[in-house]
Amino acid sequence: MTFDDVIGQEHTKSRLQQMIADGQVPHALLFCGPSGCGKLSLAVAMAGQLCPSPLDIHFTYPVIRTPNMSAEHRAVSEDFSEEWNHLTKDGYYFSINDWLREMGATTQQAIITVGESETLIRKLSLRPSVGNHKVSIIWLPERMNGECANKLLKLLEEPPMGTIFLLVCEEPEHLLETILSRTQRIDIKKLKTEDISQALSARCGLAEDDAHNIARIATGSWLKAIQMLDTENENSQFLDFFMLLMRMAYIKHTRELKKWSDEVAGFGREKQIRLLAYMQRMIRENFMFNFHQPELNYMTSQEADFATRFARFINERNIVKINSLLDICQRDIAQNANSKIVFYDMALQMIILLTNPEKAI
């Protein structure tokens, strides 16, 4: 991948290229930005310009433990190199959820283990095969466990000669302060609507109007734009679950709500968290729909169609309480609470919030 393959982000491209041209590349850069902005693509493009040989570019990424691994084995990136190569063959625009699916994860959460830091130390101790640089790209370093983070810190404090670290992060607040202090941070903004629109037309063959409409709803994320091209994507499933929950809660059909809860409980925890985040977005969008200003809404045609009938039930009396309820659910699921209990309790509380919000706790 080269800088020409990166969508938009012209200012950041110029800044990175100038660093390389001036020979002023820091030993550790921290690329921070939201999902879908192209930060990993920028890091890979920069690594390609620094290293003539791909053998001198080393990738680190979160992985899972599979059933066939021994109890003593600490999963490392090399265990999933085939899956990584398959996912990246068409580029470096993907999310952690895409990566989890590629690895075949079910309920596991992906992390970077201390075994990874030991492997990295071994790799970076070797001389570059060509040129003067080796580049270590660490994708989602916030998913390092504590022991791994401390070993990485030592590498950043005393980097092997010729090594440049490119950390690609979405949640820098979860990194050690000492790691943050030893990197130069580059904040990458969401993509411009016109950049996404142009890329959709050029890469996907969309008509100008269709490309602009999708780009606007994508709100700065190339990943969202691509997902919207697939009518069978996960959000379509989430919309069905959201509509069913709201309909059954409104008519107080507790038996159907129990079925709904049991079905959602069958998802992996990562997917459950994504569903809750999607429902929060739908709650916000339906609230804004009541203002009758289309420029404030970012929904697909299917989502907007449901909003024409449902939005009036989301108002100033209940929107804060509903969002708070969904926040609590996300926290509980992330902390491995019993998902059947969490979702059924949430569904029952939704009855009150939709039909009699003044009585909600």
Secondary structure as a PSIPRED ss2 file (coil, helix, strand):
# PSIPRED VFORMAT (PSIPRED V4.0)

   1 M C   1.000  0.000  0.000
   2 T C   1.000  0.000  0.000
   3 F H   0.000  1.000  0.000
   4 D H   0.000  1.000  0.000
   5 D H   0.000  1.000  0.000
   6 V C   1.000  0.000  0.000
   7 I C   1.000  0.000  0.000
   8 G C   1.000  0.000  0.000
   9 Q C   1.000  0.000  0.000
  10 E H   0.000  1.000  0.000
  11 H H   0.000  1.000  0.000
  12 T H   0.000  1.000  0.000
  13 K H   0.000  1.000  0.000
  14 S H   0.000  1.000  0.000
  15 R H   0.000  1.000  0.000
  16 L H   0.000  1.000  0.000
  17 Q H   0.000  1.000  0.000
  18 Q H   0.000  1.000  0.000
  19 M H   0.000  1.000  0.000
  20 I H   0.000  1.000  0.000
  21 A H   0.000  1.000  0.000
  22 D H   0.000  1.000  0.000
  23 G C   1.000  0.000  0.000
  24 Q C   1.000  0.000  0.000
  25 V C   1.000  0.000  0.000
  26 P C   1.000  0.000  0.000
  27 H C   1.000  0.000  0.000
  28 A E   0.000  0.000  1.000
  29 L E   0.000  0.000  1.000
  30 L E   0.000  0.000  1.000
  31 F E   0.000  0.000  1.000
  32 C E   0.000  0.000  1.000
  33 G C   1.000  0.000  0.000
  34 P C   1.000  0.000  0.000
  35 S C   1.000  0.000  0.000
  36 G C   1.000  0.000  0.000
  37 C C   1.000  0.000  0.000
  38 G C   1.000  0.000  0.000
  39 K H   0.000  1.000  0.000
  40 L H   0.000  1.000  0.000
  41 S H   0.000  1.000  0.000
  42 L H   0.000  1.000  0.000
  43 A H   0.000  1.000  0.000
  44 V H   0.000  1.000  0.000
  45 A H   0.000  1.000  0.000
  46 M H   0.000  1.000  0.000
  47 A H   0.000  1.000  0.000
  48 G H   0.000  1.000  0.000
  49 Q H   0.000  1.000  0.000
  50 L H   0.000  1.000  0.000
  51 C C   1.000  0.000  0.000
  52 P C   1.000  0.000  0.000
  53 S C   1.000  0.000  0.000
  54 P H   0.000  1.000  0.000
  55 L H   0.000  1.000  0.000
  56 D H   0.000  1.000  0.000
  57 I E   0.000  0.000  1.000
  58 H E   0.000  0.000  1.000
  59 F E   0.000  0.000  1.000
  60 T E   0.000  0.000  1.000
  61 Y C   1.000  0.000  0.000
  62 P C   1.000  0.000  0.000
  63 V E   0.000  0.000  1.000
  64 I C   1.000  0.000  0.000
  65 R C   1.000  0.000  0.000
  66 T C   1.000  0.000  0.000
  67 P C   1.000  0.000  0.000
  68 N C   1.000  0.000  0.000
  69 M C   1.000  0.000  0.000
  70 S C   1.000  0.000  0.000
  71 A C   1.000  0.000  0.000
  72 E C   1.000  0.000  0.000
  73 H C   1.000  0.000  0.000
  74 R C   1.000  0.000  0.000
  75 A C   1.000  0.000  0.000
  76 V C   1.000  0.000  0.000
  77 S H   0.000  1.000  0.000
  78 E H   0.000  1.000  0.000
  79 D H   0.000  1.000  0.000
  80 F H   0.000  1.000  0.000
  81 S H   0.000  1.000  0.000
  82 E H   0.000  1.000  0.000
  83 E H   0.000  1.000  0.000
  84 W H   0.000  1.000  0.000
  85 N H   0.000  1.000  0.000
  86 H H   0.000  1.000  0.000
  87 L H   0.000  1.000  0.000
  88 T H   0.000  1.000  0.000
  89 K C   1.000  0.000  0.000
  90 D C   1.000  0.000  0.000
  91 G C   1.000  0.000  0.000
  92 Y C   1.000  0.000  0.000
  93 Y C   1.000  0.000  0.000
  94 F C   1.000  0.000  0.000
  95 S C   1.000  0.000  0.000
  96 I H   0.000  1.000  0.000
  97 N H   0.000  1.000  0.000
  98 D H   0.000  1.000  0.000
  99 W H   0.000  1.000  0.000
 100 L H   0.000  1.000  0.000
 101 R H   0.000  1.000  0.000
 102 E H   0.000  1.000  0.000
 103 M H   0.000  1.000  0.000
 104 G C   1.000  0.000  0.000
 105 A C   1.000  0.000  0.000
 106 T C   1.000  0.000  0.000
 107 T C   1.000  0.000  0.000
 108 Q C   1.000  0.000  0.000
 109 Q C   1.000  0.000  0.000
 110 A C   1.000  0.000  0.000
 111 I E   0.000  0.000  1.000
 112 I E   0.000  0.000  1.000
 113 T C   1.000  0.000  0.000
 114 V H   0.000  1.000  0.000
 115 G H   0.000  1.000  0.000
 116 E H   0.000  1.000  0.000
 117 S H   0.000  1.000  0.000
 118 E H   0.000  1.000  0.000
 119 T H   0.000  1.000  0.000
 120 L H   0.000  1.000  0.000
 121 I H   0.000  1.000  0.000
 122 R H   0.000  1.000  0.000
 123 K H   0.000  1.000  0.000
 124 L H   0.000  1.000  0.000
 125 S C   1.000  0.000  0.000
 126 L C   1.000  0.000  0.000
 127 R C   1.000  0.000  0.000
 128 P C   1.000  0.000  0.000
 129 S C   1.000  0.000  0.000
 130 V C   1.000  0.000  0.000
 131 G C   1.000  0.000  0.000
 132 N C   1.000  0.000  0.000
 133 H C   1.000  0.000  0.000
 134 K E   0.000  0.000  1.000
 135 V E   0.000  0.000  1.000
 136 S E   0.000  0.000  1.000
 137 I E   0.000  0.000  1.000
 138 I E   0.000  0.000  1.000
 139 W E   0.000  0.000  1.000
 140 L C   1.000  0.000  0.000
 141 P H   0.000  1.000  0.000
 142 E H   0.000  1.000  0.000
 143 R H   0.000  1.000  0.000
 144 M E   0.000  0.000  1.000
 145 N C   1.000  0.000  0.000
 146 G H   0.000  1.000  0.000
 147 E H   0.000  1.000  0.000
 148 C H   0.000  1.000  0.000
 149 A H   0.000  1.000  0.000
 150 N H   0.000  1.000  0.000
 151 K H   0.000  1.000  0.000
 152 L H   0.000  1.000  0.000
 153 L H   0.000  1.000  0.000
 154 K H   0.000  1.000  0.000
 155 L H   0.000  1.000  0.000
 156 L H   0.000  1.000  0.000
 157 E H   0.000  1.000  0.000
 158 E C   1.000  0.000  0.000
 159 P C   1.000  0.000  0.000
 160 P C   1.000  0.000  0.000
 161 M C   1.000  0.000  0.000
 162 G C   1.000  0.000  0.000
 163 T E   0.000  0.000  1.000
 164 I E   0.000  0.000  1.000
 165 F E   0.000  0.000  1.000
 166 L E   0.000  0.000  1.000
 167 L E   0.000  0.000  1.000
 168 V E   0.000  0.000  1.000
 169 C E   0.000  0.000  1.000
 170 E C   1.000  0.000  0.000
 171 E C   1.000  0.000  0.000
 172 P H   0.000  1.000  0.000
 173 E H   0.000  1.000  0.000
 174 H H   0.000  1.000  0.000
 175 L C   1.000  0.000  0.000
 176 L C   1.000  0.000  0.000
 177 E H   0.000  1.000  0.000
 178 T H   0.000  1.000  0.000
 179 I H   0.000  1.000  0.000
 180 L H   0.000  1.000  0.000
 181 S H   0.000  1.000  0.000
 182 R C   1.000  0.000  0.000
 183 T C   1.000  0.000  0.000
 184 Q E   0.000  0.000  1.000
 185 R E   0.000  0.000  1.000
 186 I E   0.000  0.000  1.000
 187 D E   0.000  0.000  1.000
 188 I C   1.000  0.000  0.000
 189 K C   1.000  0.000  0.000
 190 K C   1.000  0.000  0.000
 191 L C   1.000  0.000  0.000
 192 K C   1.000  0.000  0.000
 193 T H   0.000  1.000  0.000
 194 E H   0.000  1.000  0.000
 195 D H   0.000  1.000  0.000
 196 I H   0.000  1.000  0.000
 197 S H   0.000  1.000  0.000
 198 Q H   0.000  1.000  0.000
 199 A H   0.000  1.000  0.000
 200 L H   0.000  1.000  0.000
 201 S H   0.000  1.000  0.000
 202 A H   0.000  1.000  0.000
 203 R H   0.000  1.000  0.000
 204 C H   0.000  1.000  0.000
 205 G C   1.000  0.000  0.000
 206 L C   1.000  0.000  0.000
 207 A C   1.000  0.000  0.000
 208 E H   0.000  1.000  0.000
 209 D H   0.000  1.000  0.000
 210 D H   0.000  1.000  0.000
 211 A H   0.000  1.000  0.000
 212 H H   0.000  1.000  0.000
 213 N H   0.000  1.000  0.000
 214 I H   0.000  1.000  0.000
 215 A H   0.000  1.000  0.000
 216 R H   0.000  1.000  0.000
 217 I H   0.000  1.000  0.000
 218 A C   1.000  0.000  0.000
 219 T C   1.000  0.000  0.000
 220 G C   1.000  0.000  0.000
 221 S C   1.000  0.000  0.000
 222 W H   0.000  1.000  0.000
 223 L H   0.000  1.000  0.000
 224 K H   0.000  1.000  0.000
 225 A H   0.000  1.000  0.000
 226 I H   0.000  1.000  0.000
 227 Q H   0.000  1.000  0.000
 228 M H   0.000  1.000  0.000
 229 L C   1.000  0.000  0.000
 230 D C   1.000  0.000  0.000
 231 T C   1.000  0.000  0.000
 232 E C   1.000  0.000  0.000
 233 N C   1.000  0.000  0.000
 234 E H   0.000  1.000  0.000
 235 N H   0.000  1.000  0.000
 236 S H   0.000  1.000  0.000
 237 Q H   0.000  1.000  0.000
 238 F H   0.000  1.000  0.000
 239 L H   0.000  1.000  0.000
 240 D H   0.000  1.000  0.000
 241 F H   0.000  1.000  0.000
 242 F H   0.000  1.000  0.000
 243 M H   0.000  1.000  0.000
 244 L H   0.000  1.000  0.000
 245 L H   0.000  1.000  0.000
 246 M H   0.000  1.000  0.000
 247 R H   0.000  1.000  0.000
 248 M H   0.000  1.000  0.000
 249 A H   0.000  1.000  0.000
 250 Y H   0.000  1.000  0.000
 251 I C   1.000  0.000  0.000
 252 K C   1.000  0.000  0.000
 253 H C   1.000  0.000  0.000
 254 T H   0.000  1.000  0.000
 255 R H   0.000  1.000  0.000
 256 E H   0.000  1.000  0.000
 257 L H   0.000  1.000  0.000
 258 K H   0.000  1.000  0.000
 259 K H   0.000  1.000  0.000
 260 W H   0.000  1.000  0.000
 261 S H   0.000  1.000  0.000
 262 D H   0.000  1.000  0.000
 263 E H   0.000  1.000  0.000
 264 V H   0.000  1.000  0.000
 265 A H   0.000  1.000  0.000
 266 G C   1.000  0.000  0.000
 267 F C   1.000  0.000  0.000
 268 G C   1.000  0.000  0.000
 269 R H   0.000  1.000  0.000
 270 E H   0.000  1.000  0.000
 271 K H   0.000  1.000  0.000
 272 Q H   0.000  1.000  0.000
 273 I H   0.000  1.000  0.000
 274 R H   0.000  1.000  0.000
 275 L H   0.000  1.000  0.000
 276 L H   0.000  1.000  0.000
 277 A H   0.000  1.000  0.000
 278 Y H   0.000  1.000  0.000
 279 M H   0.000  1.000  0.000
 280 Q H   0.000  1.000  0.000
 281 R H   0.000  1.000  0.000
 282 M H   0.000  1.000  0.000
 283 I H   0.000  1.000  0.000
 284 R H   0.000  1.000  0.000
 285 E H   0.000  1.000  0.000
 286 N H   0.000  1.000  0.000
 287 F H   0.000  1.000  0.000
 288 M H   0.000  1.000  0.000
 289 F H   0.000  1.000  0.000
 290 N C   1.000  0.000  0.000
 291 F C   1.000  0.000  0.000
 292 H C   1.000  0.000  0.000
 293 Q C   1.000  0.000  0.000
 294 P H   0.000  1.000  0.000
 295 E H   0.000  1.000  0.000
 296 L H   0.000  1.000  0.000
 297 N C   1.000  0.000  0.000
 298 Y C   1.000  0.000  0.000
 299 M C   1.000  0.000  0.000
 300 T C   1.000  0.000  0.000
 301 S H   0.000  1.000  0.000
 302 Q H   0.000  1.000  0.000
 303 E H   0.000  1.000  0.000
 304 A H   0.000  1.000  0.000
 305 D H   0.000  1.000  0.000
 306 F H   0.000  1.000  0.000
 307 A H   0.000  1.000  0.000
 308 T H   0.000  1.000  0.000
 309 R H   0.000  1.000  0.000
 310 F H   0.000  1.000  0.000
 311 A H   0.000  1.000  0.000
 312 R H   0.000  1.000  0.000
 313 F H   0.000  1.000  0.000
 314 I C   1.000  0.000  0.000
 315 N C   1.000  0.000  0.000
 316 E C   1.000  0.000  0.000
 317 R C   1.000  0.000  0.000
 318 N C   1.000  0.000  0.000
 319 I H   0.000  1.000  0.000
 320 V H   0.000  1.000  0.000
 321 K H   0.000  1.000  0.000
 322 I H   0.000  1.000  0.000
 323 N H   0.000  1.000  0.000
 324 S H   0.000  1.000  0.000
 325 L H   0.000  1.000  0.000
 326 L H   0.000  1.000  0.000
 327 D H   0.000  1.000  0.000
 328 I H   0.000  1.000  0.000
 329 C H   0.000  1.000  0.000
 330 Q H   0.000  1.000  0.000
 331 R H   0.000  1.000  0.000
 332 D H   0.000  1.000  0.000
 333 I H   0.000  1.000  0.000
 334 A H   0.000  1.000  0.000
 335 Q C   1.000  0.000  0.000
 336 N C   1.000  0.000  0.000
 337 A C   1.000  0.000  0.000
 338 N C   1.000  0.000  0.000
 339 S H   0.000  1.000  0.000
 340 K H   0.000  1.000  0.000
 341 I H   0.000  1.000  0.000
 342 V H   0.000  1.000  0.000
 343 F H   0.000  1.000  0.000
 344 Y H   0.000  1.000  0.000
 345 D H   0.000  1.000  0.000
 346 M H   0.000  1.000  0.000
 347 A H   0.000  1.000  0.000
 348 L H   0.000  1.000  0.000
 349 Q H   0.000  1.000  0.000
 350 M H   0.000  1.000  0.000
 351 I H   0.000  1.000  0.000
 352 I H   0.000  1.000  0.000
 353 L H   0.000  1.000  0.000
 354 L H   0.000  1.000  0.000
 355 T H   0.000  1.000  0.000
 356 N C   1.000  0.000  0.000
 357 P H   0.000  1.000  0.000
 358 E H   0.000  1.000  0.000
 359 K H   0.000  1.000  0.000
 360 A C   1.000  0.000  0.000
 361 I C   1.000  0.000  0.000
